[in-house]
Amino acid sequence: MKYTKKNIIYLVIVVILAYFLASYQLPYYIQRPGGADALNPIVEVEGGYDSEGDMHLVTVSGLQATPVQYAIAKIFPHNDILPIEQVFPEGISQDEYMQAQLQVMESSQEAATVVAYEAAGSDIIIEYNGVYVVSVVEGMPAEGILQTGDRIIGIDGNPIEEANDLISYVETKQANETITLEFIRDDDNLTENIILKAFEGMEDKVGVGISLVTDRNVTVEPGVDFSSGSIGGPSAGLMFSLEIYDQLTEGDLTKGYEIAGTGEIDYHGNVYRIGGIDKKVVAADREGIDIFFAPNEDGADDSNYNVAREKAEEIGADMKIIPVDTFSDALDFLENEVIEKD
């Protein structure tokens, strides 16, 4: 076949256009149902018990939109198109955001481990080493005094073990009062006085302007390993705790059912709201899940549970949607309730 100059120009234009439509990144982010992966390969308790059914981790899939992906998301259901700045905080790159989400996932795994091992009566030792400064708020009193990575170990002569110790203490103070923080930076013990200030737009809330994370060492017996790969965020906490407990205890908590759910969990077993639960219900339905746990948020009208229940009804899902506020709520349901399969 003989190519003319005009044919070659047309071909080049088509290639460029196709590349643009498939590769050019728009300032939008698409969120859609992800997967509902069994937790057995992801969580492994040393010498743990097997179960007939499975616990599942449910995810939301996300990507920055190209023109083609934008058009597909407009056509197909269960896709949300969001402005990119609504997903990624200003001044933080997507790589930085994902790294932060992976760190949050590690904290979620640790909290789930503590909850499950304590509930199962298994050996666990928790050592508290103070709290780390994660970030410093611009324009607040800590700016220029504290740095990311500083480990706070005391306030006004009182030891600090957990982030809540510091938060609760500061909540008793007023703006313009002075506190004395003791912290460690590069192996040096430092002490600084900081004048408290009200947060902008929140005159009844004062602070120094830092975000914190508790520095814990958690040792358990038998050991537990996680292999969650590139999955980030806190929302798998509840299901991690149930899977760990199921492997630690002799009875089959699943009773042969396929069980999924979502919810951030703290070290006391409280379950909190997460994002994208409607898409997680769709993902769970596609996987044939029987039982789905959703944060109840103390019965709030717009709770994750109500959103999940409405989405399940909309898509005609057969799974049972169960509201939970705590790990114990989910555990009690699995131990005491019987679900009829269709």
NORPEDA-V912893 format. One record per residue. N is the residue number from 1. RES is the residue in one letter. PHI is phi in whole degrees, -180 to 180 (* if undefined). PSI is psi as a letter, one per 20 degrees, with the letter a starting at -180 (999 if undefined). OMEGA is omega as a letter, one per 40 degrees, with the letter a starting at -180 (* if undefined). Layout:
n: [N/N]
res: [RES/RES]
phi: [PHI/PHI]
psi: [PSI/PSI]
omega: [OMEGA/OMEGA]
//
This chain:
n: [1/2/3/4/5/6/7/8/9/10/11/12/13/14/15/16/17/18/19/20/21/22/23/24/25/26/27/28/29/30/31/32/33/34/35/36/37/38/39/40/41/42/43/44/45/46/47/48/49/50/51/52/53/54/55/56/57/58/59/60/61/62/63/64/65/66/67/68/69/70/71/72/73/74/75/76/77/78/79/80/81/82/83/84/85/86/87/88/89/90/91/92/93/94/95/96/97/98/99/100/101/102/103/104/105/106/107/108/109/110/111/112/113/114/115/116/117/118/119/120/121/122/123/124/125/126/127/128/129/130/131/132/133/134/135/136/137/138/139/140/141/142/143/144/145/146/147/148/149/150/151/152/153/154/155/156/157/158/159/160/161/162/163/164/165/166/167/168/169/170/171/172/173/174/175/176/177/178/179/180/181/182/183/184/185/186/187/188/189/190/191/192/193/194/195/196/197/198/199/200/201/202/203/204/205/206/207/208/209/210/211/212/213/214/215/216/217/218/219/220/221/222/223/224/225/226/227/228/229/230/231/232/233/234/235/236/237/238/239/240/241/242/243/244/245/246/247/248/249/250/251/252/253/254/255/256/257/258/259/260/261/262/263/264/265/266/267/268/269/270/271/272/273/274/275/276/277/278/279/280/281/282/283/284/285/286/287/288/289/290/291/292/293/294/295/296/297/298/299/300/301/302/303/304/305/306/307/308/309/310/311/312/313/314/315/316/317/318/319/320/321/322/323/324/325/326/327/328/329/330/331/332/333/334/335/336/337/338/339/340/341/342]
res: [M/K/Y/T/K/K/N/I/I/Y/L/V/I/V/V/I/L/A/Y/F/L/A/S/Y/Q/L/P/Y/Y/I/Q/R/P/G/G/A/D/A/L/N/P/I/V/E/V/E/G/G/Y/D/S/E/G/D/M/H/L/V/T/V/S/G/L/Q/A/T/P/V/Q/Y/A/I/A/K/I/F/P/H/N/D/I/L/P/I/E/Q/V/F/P/E/G/I/S/Q/D/E/Y/M/Q/A/Q/L/Q/V/M/E/S/S/Q/E/A/A/T/V/V/A/Y/E/A/A/G/S/D/I/I/I/E/Y/N/G/V/Y/V/V/S/V/V/E/G/M/P/A/E/G/I/L/Q/T/G/D/R/I/I/G/I/D/G/N/P/I/E/E/A/N/D/L/I/S/Y/V/E/T/K/Q/A/N/E/T/I/T/L/E/F/I/R/D/D/D/N/L/T/E/N/I/I/L/K/A/F/E/G/M/E/D/K/V/G/V/G/I/S/L/V/T/D/R/N/V/T/V/E/P/G/V/D/F/S/S/G/S/I/G/G/P/S/A/G/L/M/F/S/L/E/I/Y/D/Q/L/T/E/G/D/L/T/K/G/Y/E/I/A/G/T/G/E/I/D/Y/H/G/N/V/Y/R/I/G/G/I/D/K/K/V/V/A/A/D/R/E/G/I/D/I/F/F/A/P/N/E/D/G/A/D/D/S/N/Y/N/V/A/R/E/K/A/E/E/I/G/A/D/M/K/I/I/P/V/D/T/F/S/D/A/L/D/F/L/E/N/E/V/I/E/K/D]
phi: [*/-92/-97/-86/-60/-67/-60/-65/-62/-60/-62/-63/-62/-63/-63/-63/-64/-63/-63/-62/-65/-92/-122/-66/-92/-86/-79/-134/-125/-104/-117/-146/-56/-100/-116/-134/-85/-63/-85/-53/-77/-93/-118/-135/-87/-59/69/-69/-81/-90/-131/-72/-95/-137/-91/-127/-94/-110/-125/-110/-91/-142/-161/-73/-77/-101/-55/-65/-66/-61/-64/-63/-65/-71/-87/-88/-75/66/-112/-110/-111/-119/-58/-59/-71/-78/-98/-107/-57/-59/87/-118/-73/-63/-64/-64/-63/-66/-63/-64/-66/-67/-66/-63/-61/-62/-64/-63/-64/-66/-62/-63/-62/-59/-62/-68/-67/-67/-66/-83/72/-87/-69/-150/-125/-119/-109/-103/-121/100/-129/-93/-80/-88/-156/-120/-80/-63/85/-100/-57/-73/-61/86/-114/-101/-132/-56/101/-62/-110/-82/-121/-161/-141/51/84/-99/-68/-114/-104/-124/-57/-65/-61/-71/-61/-63/-66/-65/-63/-86/-101/-116/-59/79/-77/-106/-118/-114/-104/-108/-149/-114/-136/53/70/-101/-84/-122/-134/-138/-92/-132/-89/-70/-141/-72/-73/-60/78/-138/-63/-89/-121/-113/-178/-102/90/-137/-105/-129/-141/-72/-92/-119/-116/-110/-117/-128/-141/-70/-72/-135/-121/-118/-139/-87/61/-92/-75/-122/94/-96/-74/-87/-54/-61/-70/-58/-65/-68/-65/-63/-61/-63/-74/-77/-106/-72/-72/-90/-66/-76/53/88/-88/-96/-121/-132/164/-158/145/-69/-125/-102/-72/-103/89/-77/-111/-121/-59/-133/-96/71/-68/-62/-73/-69/-64/-62/-62/-66/-63/-64/-89/77/-70/-92/-131/-132/-90/-136/-57/-87/52/56/82/-60/-60/-102/-62/-53/-60/-66/-64/-65/-63/-66/-67/-62/-66/-62/-95/71/-73/-88/-66/-90/-92/-118/-81/-139/-109/-144/-58/-62/-60/-66/-64/-61/-63/-67/-80/-118/-100/-119/-104/-83/-85/-75]
psi: [p/p/p/r/h/g/g/g/g/g/g/g/g/g/g/g/g/g/g/g/h/h/h/p/p/r/l/q/p/p/p/r/p/c/r/m/p/q/i/g/i/h/p/o/p/p/k/q/q/q/q/g/a/q/q/q/p/p/r/p/p/q/q/p/p/r/g/g/h/g/g/g/h/h/g/q/r/k/p/p/o/q/p/h/i/i/g/p/q/p/i/p/r/h/g/h/g/h/g/h/h/h/h/h/g/g/h/g/h/g/g/h/g/g/g/g/h/g/h/i/k/r/p/p/p/p/p/p/k/a/q/q/o/g/q/p/p/p/i/r/h/i/p/i/g/q/q/p/i/q/o/p/i/q/p/k/i/p/q/o/g/r/h/h/g/g/g/h/g/h/i/i/r/r/q/i/q/p/q/o/p/p/r/p/o/l/j/p/p/q/p/q/p/p/p/q/q/q/q/p/j/m/h/j/o/r/a/i/l/q/q/q/p/p/o/q/o/p/p/q/p/r/r/p/q/q/m/i/c/j/p/r/r/i/i/j/g/g/h/g/h/g/g/g/g/h/h/h/q/h/q/o/h/h/k/i/q/o/p/r/a/r/p/q/q/a/i/j/j/q/p/r/q/r/q/k/h/h/h/h/g/g/g/h/g/h/i/k/q/h/p/o/p/p/p/h/l/k/j/q/h/k/q/g/g/h/g/g/g/g/g/g/h/g/j/k/q/i/q/p/p/p/p/q/i/r/h/h/g/g/g/g/g/h/h/i/q/p/p/p/q/999]
omega: [a/i/i/i/i/i/a/i/i/a/i/i/i/i/i/a/i/i/i/a/a/a/a/a/i/i/i/i/a/i/a/i/i/a/i/a/i/a/a/i/a/a/a/i/a/a/a/i/i/i/a/i/a/i/a/i/a/a/i/i/i/i/i/a/i/i/i/a/i/i/i/a/i/a/a/a/i/i/i/i/a/i/a/a/i/a/a/a/a/i/a/i/i/i/i/i/a/i/i/i/i/i/i/i/i/i/i/i/i/i/i/i/i/a/a/a/i/i/a/a/a/a/i/i/i/i/a/a/a/a/i/i/i/i/i/a/i/i/i/a/a/a/a/i/i/i/i/a/i/i/a/a/a/i/a/i/i/i/i/i/a/i/a/i/a/a/a/a/a/i/i/a/i/i/i/i/a/i/i/a/i/a/a/i/i/i/i/i/a/i/a/i/a/i/a/a/i/i/a/a/i/a/a/a/a/i/i/i/i/i/a/i/a/i/a/i/a/i/a/i/e/a/i/i/i/i/a/i/a/i/a/i/a/a/i/a/a/a/i/a/i/i/i/a/a/i/a/a/a/a/i/a/a/a/i/a/i/a/i/i/a/i/i/a/i/a/i/i/i/a/a/a/i/i/i/a/i/i/i/i/i/i/i/i/i/a/i/a/i/a/a/i/a/i/a/i/i/i/i/a/a/a/i/a/a/i/a/a/i/i/i/i/a/a/i/a/i/a/i/i/a/i/i/i/a/i/a/i/a/a/i/i/a/a/a/a/i/i/i/i/i/*]
//
